[in-house]
Amino acid sequence: MTYDDLVDDLLARHGDCERTQMMGMPSVKRNGKLVLGYRRDEDAVVFKLPDPIAHGEALKLPGAHLFHPGGGDRVFKEWVVIPREHEAEWPAFAEHAVTHAG
């Protein structure tokens, strides 16, 4: 699955989602709130996962980690980077991110 396939599926099922560019990456917003993006440099998708259970499940995946944009001190604690090796998991985490968008 590619990032574009993932996004095409989300847009087809959620009319209030839109493609955008944020934090230097292709991204998706729902109702104006950023929910996921694609990190080209890591070949990974970043998901906003506010639910502690989904967040914990994502971080259990080998290679997954908290989103740390720009390499500074700021870590986005609700955001998890999930590498391509787990692309089969991307749709479920994408649905969770979109469903839980504030």
C-alpha positions as CSV (number, residue, x, y, z in Angstrom):
1,M,0.0,0.0,0.0
2,T,1.2,3.5,-0.8
3,Y,0.5,6.6,1.1
4,D,-1.6,7.9,-1.8
5,D,-3.6,4.6,-1.8
6,L,-4.3,5.1,1.9
7,V,-5.3,8.7,1.5
8,D,-7.5,8.0,-1.6
9,D,-9.4,5.4,0.5
10,L,-9.9,7.8,3.4
11,L,-11.1,10.6,1.1
12,A,-13.6,8.2,-0.6
13,R,-15.1,7.2,2.8
14,H,-14.8,10.5,4.7
15,G,-16.1,13.5,2.7
16,D,-14.8,15.9,5.4
17,C,-11.2,14.8,4.9
18,E,-8.8,16.8,2.6
19,R,-5.3,16.6,1.4
20,T,-3.0,19.3,2.6
21,Q,0.7,20.0,3.2
22,M,1.7,20.6,6.8
23,M,5.0,20.5,8.7
24,G,6.8,19.9,5.4
25,M,4.9,16.7,4.6
26,P,1.9,15.6,2.6
27,S,-0.9,15.4,5.1
28,V,-4.6,14.8,5.7
29,K,-7.0,17.0,7.7
30,R,-10.4,16.3,8.9
31,N,-12.6,19.3,9.7
32,G,-9.5,21.4,9.7
33,K,-7.5,19.3,12.1
34,L,-4.4,17.4,11.1
35,V,-4.8,13.7,11.5
36,L,-1.9,12.1,9.6
37,G,1.0,12.7,7.3
38,Y,3.7,11.1,5.3
39,R,7.4,11.3,6.2
40,R,9.3,10.8,3.0
41,D,12.6,10.7,4.8
42,E,11.5,7.7,6.8
43,D,9.1,6.2,4.3
44,A,6.5,6.1,7.2
45,V,3.1,7.5,8.0
46,V,2.6,9.7,11.1
47,F,-0.7,9.3,12.9
48,K,-2.4,11.4,15.6
49,L,-3.5,8.7,18.1
50,P,-5.1,10.4,21.1
51,D,-6.6,7.2,22.4
52,P,-4.0,5.6,24.9
53,I,-4.8,2.1,23.8
54,A,-4.3,2.7,20.0
55,H,-1.3,4.9,20.8
56,G,0.3,2.1,22.9
57,E,-0.5,-0.6,20.2
58,A,1.2,1.6,17.6
59,L,4.3,2.1,19.7
60,K,4.6,-1.7,20.2
61,L,5.3,-2.1,16.4
62,P,9.0,-2.6,15.8
63,G,10.5,0.7,14.4
64,A,7.5,2.8,15.5
65,H,8.3,5.9,17.5
66,L,7.0,9.2,18.7
67,F,6.9,12.0,16.1
68,H,9.8,14.4,16.6
69,P,9.7,17.0,13.8
70,G,12.7,19.0,13.1
71,G,14.9,17.2,15.5
72,G,14.4,19.8,18.2
73,D,13.3,19.4,21.8
74,R,9.6,19.2,21.0
75,V,8.1,15.7,20.7
76,F,4.5,15.4,19.6
77,K,3.3,12.9,22.2
78,E,0.0,11.9,20.6
79,W,1.7,11.3,17.2
80,V,3.3,8.0,16.3
81,V,5.5,7.3,13.2
82,I,4.8,3.9,11.7
83,P,7.3,2.7,9.1
84,R,6.4,1.0,5.8
85,E,7.3,-2.4,7.1
86,H,3.9,-2.2,8.9
87,E,1.9,-0.8,6.0
88,A,-0.7,-3.4,6.5
89,E,-1.5,-1.7,9.8
90,W,-1.8,1.8,8.2
91,P,-5.5,1.6,7.3
92,A,-6.6,0.7,10.8
93,F,-4.5,3.5,12.4
94,A,-5.7,6.0,9.7
95,E,-9.3,5.1,10.5
96,H,-8.6,5.6,14.2
97,A,-6.9,9.0,13.6
98,V,-9.8,10.2,11.4
99,T,-12.5,8.9,13.7
100,H,-10.9,10.6,16.8
101,A,-10.2,13.9,15.1
102,G,-11.5,16.6,17.5
